[in-house]
Amino acid sequence: MALGASAAIATTAAFAGGSLSGAGSTLVAPLEAEWAHAFQSSTGNSVSYAAVGSGTGISDISHSVVDFGASDAPMTTAQASGCSNCLQIPWALSATGIGYHINALKSGLHLTGPILAGIYLGQITNWDDPQITKINKGMKLPNLKITPVFRSDGSGDTFAFTHFLSQVNATWASTKSFATTVNFTVGISGKGNSGVAADVTSTNGSIGYISGAYLIAQHISTAAIQNQAGNFEFPNINSIINAAQQVTSASLGGVQTPAGLSVTNAPKKFKIAYPISTFTYVIAPKGGKNDALVKQFIMYALTTGRSMGIGADFAPLPTFVQKYDETETNQL
């Protein structure tokens, strides 16, 4: 034990004063900031991170602009082939929530996947639409235009949101599908989670898909979304953990595929699962110029940092996912 402890101290000391750069997902940015602060305090190494969106994060790591990228969407086949010798590791678990701004209604709104698809397809345009009032009995919904807000940048939140819509609405699946960028034809756009949150906050009648951490930090009203079990769930720690229960050890074989480790729209047996839950990934090349320090930071996030971020809607990774991650990270 003494030898192991000495080796760990020596490893930390060897990297003291080093620096890393990362870029990508705005969803994971609040947790990454918490990790980076604690990591620097513990090791003396600094980590700078640019929350520029998942699409840019993948591009930046593929072109060796940064030491690691971060994305809530798994890389496509083309992206994976363009990121030389890159590993894609699910290092955090959270959710994309549905925020709304209705002056006359601060809380209690229920929505379904098909209703969300109808809103973003431009088929449901008013808050007192019968489809919405039917599932919100006793609630006085105003005669108010709905303004959908979507991401202008390549976004993992867009991927998770549109993946869910593709699973619950055939029209969405056939005309829009799912990706980090899709062709939204109604509404207004915002850059990053902060941009969508700002648009929702400032626009009466708006609705937008926003990661849980930003909904919490900015006190944005959040809708409960119906899952496959028929229950309406908010994006909280318990419902995110329940959604992740659908992942099995066998599922981990698909981490490096374009489908990734999906936890959207969990089967009925996961009764309290929030249906737009998502893993978020760190992407790093094997044999990169700063790989030893990248490995140290990722390992820190997976172990010491595993329970950080709970107050910002980040759930601890399932134990077997963490173990898989540690094995993958050791390849760096």
C-alpha positions as CSV (number, residue, x, y, z in Angstrom):
1,M,0.0,0.0,0.0
2,A,2.8,2.4,0.9
3,L,4.5,1.8,-2.5
4,G,1.2,2.4,-4.3
5,A,0.6,5.7,-2.5
6,S,4.2,6.8,-3.2
7,A,3.7,6.1,-6.9
8,A,0.5,8.1,-7.0
9,I,2.2,11.0,-5.3
10,A,5.1,10.8,-7.7
11,T,2.7,10.8,-10.7
12,T,0.9,13.8,-9.4
13,A,4.2,15.7,-8.8
14,A,5.5,14.8,-12.2
15,F,2.6,16.7,-13.8
16,A,2.4,19.6,-11.4
17,G,2.3,23.0,-13.2
18,G,1.0,21.5,-16.4
19,S,-1.9,22.9,-18.5
20,L,-4.6,21.4,-20.6
21,S,-7.1,22.9,-23.1
22,G,-10.5,21.5,-24.0
23,A,-13.5,22.6,-26.0
24,G,-17.0,21.5,-26.8
25,S,-20.3,20.7,-25.0
26,T,-22.0,23.5,-23.2
27,L,-24.1,21.0,-21.3
28,V,-21.0,19.6,-19.5
29,A,-19.3,23.0,-19.0
30,P,-20.6,23.6,-15.4
31,L,-19.4,20.2,-14.3
32,E,-16.1,20.5,-16.2
33,A,-15.5,23.9,-14.4
34,E,-16.0,22.2,-11.1
35,W,-13.7,19.4,-12.0
36,A,-11.0,21.8,-13.3
37,H,-11.1,23.9,-10.2
38,A,-10.7,20.9,-7.8
39,F,-8.1,19.3,-10.1
40,Q,-5.9,22.4,-10.0
41,S,-6.3,22.6,-6.3
42,S,-5.3,19.0,-5.9
43,T,-2.5,18.7,-8.5
44,G,-1.4,22.1,-9.4
45,N,-2.4,21.5,-13.1
46,S,-4.7,23.9,-14.9
47,V,-7.5,23.1,-17.4
48,S,-9.0,25.7,-19.7
49,Y,-12.2,24.9,-21.4
50,A,-14.2,26.6,-24.1
51,A,-17.9,25.9,-24.1
52,V,-18.4,26.2,-27.9
53,G,-20.8,23.4,-28.5
54,S,-20.4,19.7,-29.2
55,G,-19.9,20.1,-33.0
56,T,-17.0,22.5,-32.6
57,G,-15.5,20.4,-29.8
58,I,-15.3,17.4,-32.1
59,S,-13.9,19.6,-34.9
60,D,-11.3,21.1,-32.5
61,I,-10.0,17.8,-31.2
62,S,-10.0,16.3,-34.7
63,H,-7.7,19.2,-35.8
64,S,-5.5,19.0,-32.7
65,V,-6.5,22.5,-31.7
66,V,-7.2,21.3,-28.1
67,D,-6.0,18.5,-25.9
68,F,-9.5,17.0,-25.5
69,G,-13.0,17.6,-26.9
70,A,-16.4,17.1,-25.2
71,S,-19.7,16.2,-26.9
72,D,-23.1,15.1,-25.7
73,A,-23.6,13.5,-29.1
74,P,-21.5,10.5,-30.1
75,M,-19.3,11.0,-33.1
76,T,-20.7,10.1,-36.5
77,T,-18.8,7.6,-38.6
78,A,-17.3,10.5,-40.6
79,Q,-16.3,12.4,-37.5
80,A,-14.8,9.3,-35.9
81,S,-12.7,8.6,-39.1
82,G,-11.5,12.3,-39.0
83,C,-10.4,12.1,-35.4
84,S,-7.2,10.1,-35.6
85,N,-7.0,7.3,-33.0
86,C,-9.5,9.0,-30.8
87,L,-11.3,7.4,-27.8
88,Q,-14.8,8.4,-27.0
89,I,-15.5,8.0,-23.3
90,P,-18.8,8.6,-21.5
91,W,-17.6,10.7,-18.5
92,A,-20.8,12.3,-17.3
93,L,-24.6,11.7,-17.2
94,S,-27.3,14.4,-17.2
95,A,-30.4,15.5,-19.1
96,T,-31.8,18.0,-21.6
97,G,-34.8,19.7,-20.0
98,I,-37.6,21.6,-21.5
99,G,-37.8,25.2,-20.2
100,Y,-40.7,27.5,-20.8
101,H,-41.7,31.1,-20.2
102,I,-45.4,31.8,-19.7
103,N,-46.0,34.9,-17.6
104,A,-49.3,33.5,-16.2
105,L,-47.8,30.1,-15.5
106,K,-44.7,29.6,-13.4
107,S,-44.9,25.8,-12.8
108,G,-46.8,22.6,-13.3
109,L,-46.8,22.3,-17.1
110,H,-46.9,18.7,-18.5
111,L,-45.9,17.9,-22.1
112,T,-45.5,14.8,-24.2
113,G,-43.0,13.9,-26.9
114,P,-45.6,14.1,-29.7
115,I,-46.7,17.6,-28.5
116,L,-43.1,18.8,-28.5
117,A,-42.6,17.5,-32.0
118,G,-45.8,19.3,-33.0
119,I,-44.6,22.5,-31.5
120,Y,-41.2,22.3,-33.3
121,L,-42.8,21.2,-36.6
122,G,-45.1,24.3,-36.4
123,Q,-48.2,22.2,-36.1
124,I,-49.0,23.4,-32.5
125,T,-48.7,27.1,-32.3
126,N,-50.7,28.3,-29.3
127,W,-50.5,27.5,-25.6
128,D,-54.2,26.9,-25.3
129,D,-54.1,24.2,-28.1
130,P,-56.5,21.4,-27.1
131,Q,-53.6,18.8,-27.2
132,I,-51.9,20.8,-24.4
133,T,-54.9,21.6,-22.4
134,K,-56.1,18.0,-22.4
135,I,-53.1,16.8,-20.4
136,N,-53.0,19.9,-18.1
137,K,-56.5,19.7,-16.7
138,G,-57.4,22.4,-14.2
139,M,-54.6,24.7,-15.5
140,K,-55.5,28.0,-17.2
141,L,-53.3,28.1,-20.2
142,P,-53.3,31.5,-22.0
143,N,-54.2,32.3,-25.6
144,L,-50.6,33.0,-26.4
145,K,-48.4,32.2,-29.3
146,I,-45.7,29.6,-28.8
147,T,-42.2,30.6,-29.7
148,P,-39.9,27.6,-30.0
149,V,-36.2,28.2,-29.4
150,F,-33.5,26.0,-30.8
151,R,-29.7,25.9,-30.9
152,S,-27.9,27.7,-33.7
153,D,-24.7,25.8,-33.1
154,G,-23.9,22.1,-33.4
155,S,-25.2,20.8,-30.2
156,G,-25.4,17.6,-28.2
157,D,-28.6,18.9,-26.6
158,T,-30.0,19.1,-30.1
159,F,-28.9,15.5,-30.7
160,A,-30.6,14.3,-27.5
161,F,-33.8,16.3,-28.0
162,T,-34.2,15.3,-31.7
163,H,-33.3,11.7,-31.0
164,F,-36.2,11.6,-28.5
165,L,-38.5,13.3,-31.0
166,S,-37.5,10.8,-33.7
167,Q,-38.4,7.9,-31.3
168,V,-41.9,9.3,-30.5
169,N,-43.1,11.0,-33.7
170,A,-43.0,9.4,-37.2
171,T,-43.3,12.7,-39.0
172,W,-40.3,14.1,-37.1
173,A,-38.3,10.9,-37.8
174,S,-39.0,11.0,-41.5
175,T,-38.6,14.7,-42.2
176,K,-36.0,15.9,-39.6
177,S,-34.3,12.8,-38.0
178,F,-31.7,13.5,-35.3
179,A,-28.2,15.1,-35.3
180,T,-26.3,17.8,-33.6
181,T,-27.7,20.2,-36.2
182,V,-31.2,19.7,-37.9
183,N,-33.3,21.9,-40.1
184,F,-35.5,23.7,-37.7
185,T,-38.1,25.8,-39.7
186,V,-40.0,27.5,-37.0
187,G,-39.0,29.6,-34.0
188,I,-35.8,31.5,-33.1
189,S,-32.2,30.3,-32.4
190,G,-29.7,30.8,-29.6
191,K,-26.1,30.0,-29.4
192,G,-25.2,27.5,-26.7
193,N,-27.3,26.6,-23.7
194,S,-26.7,30.1,-22.4
195,G,-28.2,31.6,-25.6
196,V,-31.3,29.4,-25.6
197,A,-31.8,30.1,-21.9
198,A,-31.5,33.9,-22.5
199,D,-34.1,33.7,-25.3
200,V,-36.5,31.7,-23.2
201,T,-36.0,34.0,-20.2
202,S,-36.7,37.1,-22.3
203,T,-39.6,35.9,-24.5
204,N,-43.1,35.4,-23.1
205,G,-44.6,32.3,-24.7
206,S,-41.3,30.7,-25.5
207,I,-40.1,27.1,-25.0
208,G,-36.6,25.7,-25.4
209,Y,-34.5,22.6,-24.8
210,I,-31.8,23.4,-22.2
211,S,-29.5,21.3,-20.2
212,G,-30.5,20.8,-16.5
213,A,-27.6,22.8,-15.0
214,Y,-28.7,26.0,-16.9
215,L,-32.4,25.5,-16.0
216,I,-31.4,25.3,-12.3
217,A,-28.9,28.1,-12.3
218,Q,-31.3,30.5,-14.1
219,H,-34.5,29.4,-12.3
220,I,-36.3,28.7,-15.6
221,S,-39.7,27.0,-15.3
222,T,-39.3,23.4,-16.4
223,A,-41.9,21.1,-17.9
224,A,-42.5,17.5,-16.8
225,I,-42.2,15.2,-19.9
226,Q,-44.2,12.0,-20.3
227,N,-42.1,8.8,-20.4
228,Q,-43.0,5.4,-21.9
229,A,-44.5,4.3,-18.6
230,G,-47.0,7.2,-19.0
231,N,-45.5,9.1,-16.1
232,F,-44.6,12.8,-16.3
233,E,-41.1,13.3,-15.0
234,F,-38.7,16.2,-14.4
235,P,-35.0,16.1,-15.2
236,N,-33.8,15.4,-11.7
237,I,-31.1,13.1,-10.3
238,N,-33.4,10.1,-9.5
239,S,-35.1,10.2,-12.9
240,I,-31.8,10.5,-14.8
241,I,-30.3,7.6,-12.8
242,N,-33.5,5.5,-13.6
243,A,-33.1,6.2,-17.3
244,A,-29.5,5.0,-17.2
245,Q,-30.6,1.7,-15.7
246,Q,-31.4,0.5,-19.2
247,V,-27.7,0.5,-20.0
248,T,-26.1,-2.9,-19.6
249,S,-22.6,-4.2,-19.8
250,A,-23.3,-5.3,-23.4
251,S,-24.4,-1.8,-24.3
252,L,-20.9,-0.5,-23.7
253,G,-19.7,-2.3,-26.9
254,G,-21.6,0.5,-28.8
255,V,-19.9,3.4,-27.2
256,Q,-17.6,4.0,-30.2
257,T,-20.5,3.8,-32.7
258,P,-22.6,6.7,-34.0
259,A,-25.5,5.5,-31.8
260,G,-23.4,5.8,-28.7
261,L,-24.7,5.0,-25.3
262,S,-28.3,6.2,-25.7
263,V,-30.6,6.6,-22.6
264,T,-33.4,8.5,-24.3
265,N,-37.0,7.2,-24.1
266,A,-36.4,4.4,-21.7
267,P,-38.7,1.3,-21.9
268,K,-41.8,1.2,-19.7
269,K,-40.3,-0.8,-16.9
270,F,-38.2,2.2,-16.0
271,K,-41.1,3.9,-14.4
272,I,-39.6,7.2,-13.3
273,A,-37.0,7.6,-16.1
274,Y,-36.7,11.1,-17.5
275,P,-37.0,10.5,-21.3
276,I,-34.4,13.1,-22.5
277,S,-31.5,11.9,-20.4
278,T,-28.1,11.8,-22.0
279,F,-24.5,10.7,-21.5
280,T,-21.8,13.2,-22.4
281,Y,-18.4,12.2,-23.8
282,V,-14.8,13.2,-23.5
283,I,-12.9,12.7,-26.8
284,A,-9.1,12.3,-26.7
285,P,-6.5,10.8,-29.1
286,K,-4.3,7.9,-28.0
287,G,-0.7,9.1,-28.2
288,G,-1.6,12.8,-28.1
289,K,1.2,15.3,-27.2
290,N,-0.3,15.8,-23.7
291,D,-1.8,12.4,-23.2
292,A,-0.4,11.7,-19.8
293,L,-2.0,14.9,-18.4
294,V,-5.2,14.3,-20.3
295,K,-5.3,10.8,-18.8
296,Q,-4.7,12.2,-15.3
297,F,-7.5,14.7,-15.6
298,I,-10.1,12.2,-17.0
299,M,-9.2,9.7,-14.3
300,Y,-9.7,12.5,-11.7
301,A,-13.1,13.3,-13.2
302,L,-14.1,9.6,-13.2
303,T,-13.0,9.0,-9.6
304,T,-12.7,11.9,-7.3
305,G,-15.1,13.9,-9.5
306,R,-17.7,11.2,-9.8
307,S,-20.1,12.7,-7.3
308,M,-19.5,16.3,-8.2
309,G,-22.2,18.3,-10.0
310,I,-25.2,16.6,-8.3
311,G,-26.6,20.1,-7.5
312,A,-26.3,21.0,-11.1
313,D,-28.2,17.9,-12.4
314,F,-25.3,15.6,-13.1
315,A,-25.9,12.0,-11.8
316,P,-23.1,9.7,-10.8
317,L,-22.1,7.3,-13.5
318,P,-23.3,3.6,-13.1
319,T,-20.4,1.7,-11.5
320,F,-19.8,-0.6,-14.5
321,V,-19.7,2.4,-16.9
322,Q,-17.1,4.0,-14.7
323,K,-15.0,0.8,-14.7
324,Y,-15.3,0.6,-18.5
325,D,-14.2,4.3,-18.7
326,E,-11.2,3.7,-16.5
327,T,-10.1,0.8,-18.8
328,E,-10.6,3.0,-21.9
329,T,-8.7,5.9,-20.3
330,N,-5.7,3.7,-19.5
331,Q,-5.2,3.4,-23.3
332,L,-4.1,7.0,-23.5
